[in-house]
Amino acid sequence: MADGEVGDNVAFGFCVSLTVNDIVADSLIVIVPVLYLFSQGRLVHSLSVRKCPRNLPSIECFPLQTLSPPFEDDAYRSICNFYRENYSRKRIVPSLPKFNCTTTDDVVCFMRCEGSDRIVAAVRLTHDSTHPEYVFIRSLCIEVSLRRQGLGSQLLQRAMDNFGAWSYYCLADPLLTSFYVAAGFTKADSSNDVPTSISQRYESIARRVQRKNRELHFFVRRPQPPPCAVILLQHVNENNRATATGWLVDDEAYQKATGTNLTTLQSQLTVARWTWSGRADNEHIQKMLSDLPSTPILLWAKKADKSYRMVASGEHFTPIYIILDGTWQEAQSMFRKIPSLWQLPRLSLSSSTRSSYVLRHDYTGWKQRFSSQGGEDLLCTAEVIAALLDESLNRESGNLIRNRLRYFQDNFPQVSARSFDADADSGTEV
């Protein structure tokens, strides 16, 4: 604390600032690299104490995309004034999206005092630019006269429930640990807890803060890794190849082929196999795609030319991914001949791991067409699914698949895809 007073603001250079209350703090402000700063606000040395009804109102979720010029917009000005009035001993106030922001990626949630238009608490939630399923919580602020009444916890929980994202993260003073733990957050200690790009950004900010003899902790809130649903759209020839790897993600097939009954993937992965034998199957595949509960995402070897948000704001569903399963030549042929795939959102995996699959070296020329490293950065089907689970922070299941692939290659041909004799089920629900 600057002087030990509850609610004082502690500034960390130009990029990070925290408002620290007591252990059950009602006020937290975090700003990472400032995108937009209001003109320097006046220093507030005294604030009048205004009474507020004890029965606090429900939260309002205020998408800034509804704001438009001119600046005189009452709601926008009210939020700006609220932050200015409740940041004591500071020369700046939290950055907010520009008034003409046109995206719901950035939202300010706030509470009003019942029976009036006075804002008593506010928080900003922003989708991470590289991992939109993660939402950054910042600028959580409570009116000075109303702190220590549980408003911070109330606002934070309702804002997260309203926003409906999968994961939330924030940077906070260590004194706020119990506050965030009570809200379901855990301290993230390594890049294994969050995507690498987010952890690197946090580490950079933390280093700047440490130079000023301050400390920030990284907190993340998420449920268990979300399950994935995968559709293997297999070329008919793939069913007869002993070197195929798609069967390794099927618990029953793997147990039957190896005689083991070890850890399963069932709780984290649902797999359906659709077989494509030619254009005659296109109509049936199009119907099955339309019957899915959400739009599937096509896993793409090249850099995806269409952006895809893994979890959009307010949506709760198990993502469904389509993998074209066959040789590189067959996969290219399937994509070219199945028009219903052309408009699907595409996702390119960011895994930098080189393929360890060595059983099949056919069609090297086709692999090079998809790759900048002569095919070495392209993965077999099992490796693709493992990388997909890694992207979902389910690395334990991803490593399980890699272990199965290693066992398969070490014991080939005694253990092979021919042990997987289950029929492809084009009607499997995912």
C-alpha positions in Angstrom: 0.0 0.0 0.0 1.2 3.5 -0.6 0.3 4.5 2.9 -1.6 1.6 4.3 -5.0 3.0 3.7 -7.7 0.7 2.3 -8.5 1.5 -1.3 -5.4 3.5 -2.2 -4.1 3.1 -5.7 -0.6 1.7 -6.3 0.8 2.6 -9.7 3.2 0.4 -11.6 4.8 2.6 -14.2 2.8 3.4 -17.3 1.4 0.0 -18.1 0.1 -1.6 -14.9 -1.8 -0.3 -11.9 -3.6 -1.9 -9.0 -6.1 -0.7 -6.5 -5.7 -2.8 -3.4 -8.3 -3.2 -0.8 -8.1 -5.6 2.2 -7.8 -9.3 1.8 -11.4 -9.5 0.7 -10.9 -6.6 -1.5 -13.7 -5.0 -3.4 -11.4 -3.2 -5.8 -8.9 -4.3 -8.3 -7.6 -2.4 -11.3 -5.2 -3.9 -13.7 -4.1 -2.2 -17.0 -1.8 -4.0 -19.5 -0.3 -2.1 -22.1 -2.4 1.0 -22.2 -4.5 1.1 -25.4 -6.3 4.3 -24.6 -5.8 6.7 -21.8 -8.1 9.5 -20.9 -6.6 12.9 -20.3 -5.0 13.2 -17.0 -7.7 13.1 -14.4 -7.8 15.4 -11.4 -6.4 14.2 -8.1 -9.1 13.3 -5.8 -8.2 14.0 -2.2 -11.7 13.8 -0.7 -14.9 12.1 -1.7 -18.3 12.8 -0.3 -19.9 9.8 1.3 -23.2 9.1 -0.3 -25.7 6.6 1.1 -26.7 3.7 -1.0 -29.6 1.2 -0.4 -28.3 -2.0 1.2 -30.3 -4.1 -1.3 -27.9 -3.7 -4.2 -29.2 -4.0 -7.8 -28.5 -6.7 -10.3 -25.7 -6.2 -12.7 -26.0 -4.5 -16.1 -23.9 -5.8 -18.9 -23.0 -2.9 -21.1 -21.5 -3.7 -24.5 -19.6 -0.7 -25.8 -20.5 -1.5 -29.3 -23.8 0.2 -28.8 -22.0 3.5 -28.2 -21.6 5.9 -31.1 -20.5 9.5 -31.5 -20.7 12.0 -30.1 -18.8 11.8 -26.9 -21.7 13.2 -25.0 -23.2 9.7 -24.8 -24.6 9.7 -21.2 -23.7 6.1 -20.4 -20.1 6.4 -21.6 -19.6 9.6 -19.8 -21.1 8.1 -16.6 -18.5 5.3 -16.6 -15.7 7.7 -17.3 -16.8 9.9 -14.4 -17.2 7.0 -12.1 -13.6 5.9 -12.7 -12.2 9.4 -12.3 -14.1 9.9 -9.0 -13.0 6.6 -7.4 -9.3 6.6 -8.3 -7.7 8.5 -5.5 -4.1 9.8 -5.7 -3.7 8.9 -9.3 -2.9 10.9 -12.4 -4.6 8.5 -14.8 -7.7 6.4 -14.8 -8.2 3.0 -16.3 -8.2 2.7 -20.1 -11.6 2.0 -21.7 -12.5 1.1 -25.2 -13.0 4.0 -27.5 -16.5 5.3 -27.6 -17.0 4.1 -31.1 -15.8 0.6 -30.4 -17.7 -1.9 -32.7 -17.0 -5.2 -31.1 -18.4 -7.2 -28.2 -14.9 -8.5 -27.5 -14.6 -5.6 -25.0 -17.4 -5.1 -22.4 -17.9 -3.0 -19.3 -20.2 -4.5 -16.7 -21.4 -2.2 -14.0 -23.9 -1.9 -11.1 -26.2 1.0 -10.4 -27.6 2.0 -7.1 -31.2 1.0 -7.0 -33.6 3.8 -7.8 -30.9 6.0 -9.3 -28.5 6.2 -12.2 -25.4 6.4 -10.0 -22.8 3.7 -10.9 -21.4 2.0 -7.8 -19.1 -0.7 -9.3 -17.7 -1.5 -12.7 -15.4 -4.0 -14.3 -14.0 -4.5 -17.8 -13.8 -7.8 -19.6 -11.7 -8.3 -22.8 -11.2 -11.3 -25.0 -7.6 -12.2 -25.4 -6.4 -11.3 -28.9 -4.6 -14.6 -29.5 -6.8 -17.0 -27.4 -10.4 -15.6 -27.4 -11.6 -18.3 -25.2 -9.6 -16.5 -22.4 -11.1 -13.3 -21.1 -8.9 -10.7 -19.3 -10.5 -9.1 -16.2 -9.3 -5.6 -15.4 -10.5 -2.2 -14.1 -12.6 -3.7 -11.3 -13.5 -0.7 -9.2 -15.9 0.0 -6.3 -17.1 3.3 -5.2 -14.9 4.4 -2.3 -17.8 4.9 0.2 -19.2 1.4 -0.5 -16.1 -0.8 -0.2 -16.0 -3.8 2.2 -19.6 -4.7 1.5 -19.1 -7.6 -0.9 -19.7 -5.5 -4.0 -16.5 -6.7 -5.7 -17.3 -10.4 -5.3 -20.9 -9.8 -6.4 -19.9 -7.8 -9.5 -17.1 -10.2 -10.5 -19.2 -13.3 -10.3 -22.2 -11.8 -12.1 -20.0 -10.3 -14.8 -18.4 -13.7 -15.5 -21.7 -15.5 -15.5 -23.1 -12.9 -17.9 -20.1 -12.9 -20.2 -20.2 -16.7 -20.6 -16.5 -17.3 -21.5 -14.6 -20.5 -20.7 -11.6 -19.0 -18.9 -10.8 -15.8 -17.1 -7.5 -14.4 -16.0 -6.1 -11.4 -14.3 -3.0 -9.8 -12.8 -3.3 -9.0 -9.1 -1.4 -7.9 -6.0 -0.5 -10.9 -3.8 -2.7 -9.4 -1.1 -5.7 -10.2 -3.2 -5.0 -13.9 -3.3 -7.8 -14.9 -1.0 -10.3 -12.7 -2.8 -9.6 -14.4 -6.1 -9.4 -17.9 -4.6 -12.8 -17.3 -3.1 -14.0 -16.4 -6.6 -12.7 -19.7 -8.0 -9.4 -18.6 -9.4 -6.1 -20.3 -8.9 -2.6 -19.0 -9.1 -0.9 -19.9 -12.4 2.7 -20.9 -11.8 3.8 -21.9 -15.3 3.0 -21.9 -19.0 1.4 -25.3 -18.4 -1.5 -23.4 -16.8 -2.2 -21.0 -19.6 -1.4 -20.7 -23.3 2.2 -19.7 -24.0 1.4 -16.3 -25.5 -0.6 -15.3 -22.5 2.1 -16.5 -20.0 4.8 -14.7 -21.9 2.8 -11.5 -21.9 2.3 -11.8 -18.1 6.0 -12.5 -17.5 7.0 -9.4 -19.4 4.7 -7.2 -17.3 5.8 -8.9 -14.1 9.5 -8.1 -14.9 8.6 -4.4 -15.3 6.8 -4.4 -12.0 9.7 -6.1 -10.2 12.0 -3.4 -11.2 9.9 -1.1 -9.1 10.0 -3.5 -6.1 6.4 -4.5 -6.7 4.9 -7.9 -7.3 2.0 -9.2 -9.4 0.5 -12.7 -9.4 -1.2 -14.3 -12.3 -4.6 -15.8 -11.5 -6.8 -17.9 -13.8 -10.3 -19.3 -13.5 -11.5 -22.1 -15.6 -13.4 -25.4 -15.3 -11.8 -28.7 -16.2 -10.5 -28.7 -19.8 -13.5 -28.7 -22.1 -14.1 -31.9 -24.0 -13.5 -32.0 -27.7 -15.5 -33.7 -30.4 -13.7 -34.9 -33.4 -15.0 -36.1 -36.7 -12.6 -38.2 -38.7 -13.7 -37.7 -42.3 -11.8 -40.6 -43.7 -11.0 -41.5 -47.3 -12.3 -44.9 -48.0 -8.8 -46.2 -48.7 -7.7 -45.2 -45.1 -9.8 -47.9 -43.6 -7.6 -50.6 -45.1 -4.2 -49.2 -44.2 -2.3 -50.9 -41.4 -0.3 -47.7 -40.9 -3.3 -45.5 -40.1 -3.2 -43.8 -36.7 -6.8 -42.5 -36.3 -7.8 -45.7 -34.4 -5.3 -44.8 -31.6 -7.8 -42.3 -30.2 -10.5 -45.0 -29.9 -10.2 -46.5 -26.4 -12.0 -49.7 -27.2 -10.0 -50.3 -30.4 -6.7 -49.6 -28.7 -7.5 -51.9 -25.7 -8.5 -54.6 -28.1 -5.4 -54.3 -30.2 -2.9 -54.0 -27.3 -4.6 -56.1 -24.6 -4.3 -53.2 -22.2 -7.0 -51.5 -20.1 -5.2 -48.3 -19.0 -6.2 -44.6 -18.9 -8.9 -43.7 -21.3 -9.8 -40.6 -23.3 -13.5 -41.0 -23.1 -14.2 -38.1 -20.7 -12.2 -35.6 -22.8 -12.7 -36.8 -26.4 -15.6 -37.9 -28.5 -14.7 -39.3 -31.9 -16.9 -40.2 -34.9 -15.8 -41.6 -38.2 -17.4 -40.6 -41.5 -16.2 -42.5 -44.6 -16.1 -40.7 -47.9 -15.9 -42.9 -51.0 -16.7 -40.3 -53.7 -18.9 -37.5 -54.7 -22.0 -39.7 -54.2 -21.5 -39.3 -50.5 -21.5 -35.5 -50.6 -25.2 -35.0 -50.1 -25.2 -37.3 -47.1 -22.2 -35.6 -45.5 -23.9 -32.2 -46.1 -27.0 -33.4 -44.2 -24.9 -34.7 -41.3 -23.0 -31.4 -41.1 -26.3 -29.5 -40.9 -27.5 -31.8 -38.1 -24.6 -31.0 -35.8 -25.4 -28.9 -32.7 -22.8 -26.2 -33.7 -20.8 -25.3 -36.7 -17.8 -27.6 -37.0 -14.3 -26.3 -37.5 -12.0 -27.7 -40.2 -8.5 -28.4 -39.0 -6.2 -27.0 -41.6 -2.6 -27.8 -42.3 -1.8 -24.5 -43.9 -2.1 -21.2 -42.1 -5.9 -20.7 -41.8 -7.2 -17.9 -43.9 -10.3 -17.6 -41.8 -10.2 -16.6 -38.2 -12.1 -18.8 -35.7 -13.0 -18.1 -32.1 -12.9 -21.3 -30.1 -15.4 -20.0 -27.5 -17.5 -17.0 -28.5 -19.0 -14.7 -26.0 -22.1 -16.1 -24.4 -21.8 -19.5 -26.0 -21.5 -22.8 -24.2 -20.8 -25.9 -26.3 -18.4 -28.6 -27.0 -16.4 -27.6 -30.1 -16.5 -30.0 -33.0 -13.5 -30.4 -35.2 -13.3 -32.1 -38.6 -10.0 -33.8 -39.6 -9.5 -35.0 -43.2 -8.0 -38.5 -42.7 -6.1 -40.0 -45.5 -2.8 -39.4 -47.4 -2.0 -35.8 -48.2 -3.1 -36.4 -51.8 -6.4 -37.9 -50.6 -7.1 -35.2 -48.1 -6.6 -32.6 -50.8 -8.9 -34.5 -53.1 -11.6 -34.7 -50.5 -11.5 -31.0 -49.7 -11.7 -30.2 -53.4 -14.6 -32.5 -54.1 -16.8 -31.8 -51.0 -18.2 -28.3 -51.4 -19.8 -28.3 -48.0 -16.3 -28.0 -46.4 -15.3 -24.9 -48.3 -17.2 -22.4 -46.1 -16.4 -24.0 -42.7 -14.3 -22.0 -40.3 -10.7 -23.2 -40.3 -8.2 -23.6 -37.5 -4.5 -24.0 -37.9 -2.8 -25.6 -34.9 0.1 -23.6 -33.5 2.1 -26.7 -32.3 5.8 -26.4 -33.1 6.4 -30.1 -32.4 7.8 -32.0 -35.3 6.2 -35.2 -36.3 7.6 -38.4 -34.8 5.5 -40.6 -37.2 7.8 -42.7 -39.4 5.7 -45.5 -40.7 4.5 -43.8 -43.9 6.6 -41.7 -46.2 4.4 -41.7 -49.3 3.4 -38.6 -51.1 6.2 -36.5 -49.7 5.7 -34.0 -52.5 2.1 -33.4 -51.4 3.3 -32.8 -47.8 5.7 -30.2 -49.0 2.9 -28.3 -50.7 1.3 -27.9 -47.2 4.5 -27.2 -45.3 7.3 -24.7 -45.1 9.7 -27.4 -43.6 9.5 -30.1 -46.2 6.7 -31.9 -44.3 8.5 -32.2 -41.0 6.1 -29.9 -39.3 3.1 -31.8 -40.5 1.5 -34.4 -38.2 -0.2 -37.7 -38.6 -3.9 -38.0 -37.6 -3.2 -39.1 -34.0 -0.6 -36.3 -33.6 -3.1 -33.7 -34.8 -5.7 -34.8 -32.2 -3.0 -34.7 -29.5 -2.0 -31.2 -30.6 -5.7 -30.2 -30.6 -6.0 -31.3 -27.0 -2.9 -29.4 -26.1 -4.5 -26.3 -27.5 -7.4 -26.9 -25.2 -4.9 -27.2 -22.3 -5.7 -30.9 -21.9 -2.0 -31.9 -22.3 -2.5 -35.0 -20.2 -4.8 -36.5 -22.8 -2.6 -35.2 -25.6 0.4 -37.0 -24.1 -1.6 -40.2 -23.7 -2.2 -40.2 -27.4 1.5 -39.7 -28.1 2.4 -42.6 -25.8 -0.1 -44.8 -27.7 1.5 -43.7 -31.0 5.0 -44.5 -29.7 3.8 -48.0 -28.6 2.1 -48.6 -31.9 5.3 -47.8 -33.9 7.5 -49.7 -31.6 5.3 -52.8 -31.9 4.3 -52.6 -35.6 3.1 -54.7 -37.4 2.0 -56.9 -34.5 -0.1 -54.0 -33.3 -1.6 -52.2 -36.3 -4.7 -50.4 -37.5 -6.0 -53.8 -38.8 -6.9 -54.5 -35.2 -9.5 -51.8 -35.5 -12.3 -53.5 -37.2 -15.2 -51.3 -36.0 -17.4 -50.1 -38.8 -17.2 -46.4 -39.6 -20.5 -44.9 -38.3 -21.6 -42.0 -40.3 -24.4 -41.4 -37.9 -22.5 -41.2 -34.7 -23.5 -38.2 -32.6 -20.8 -35.8 -31.5 
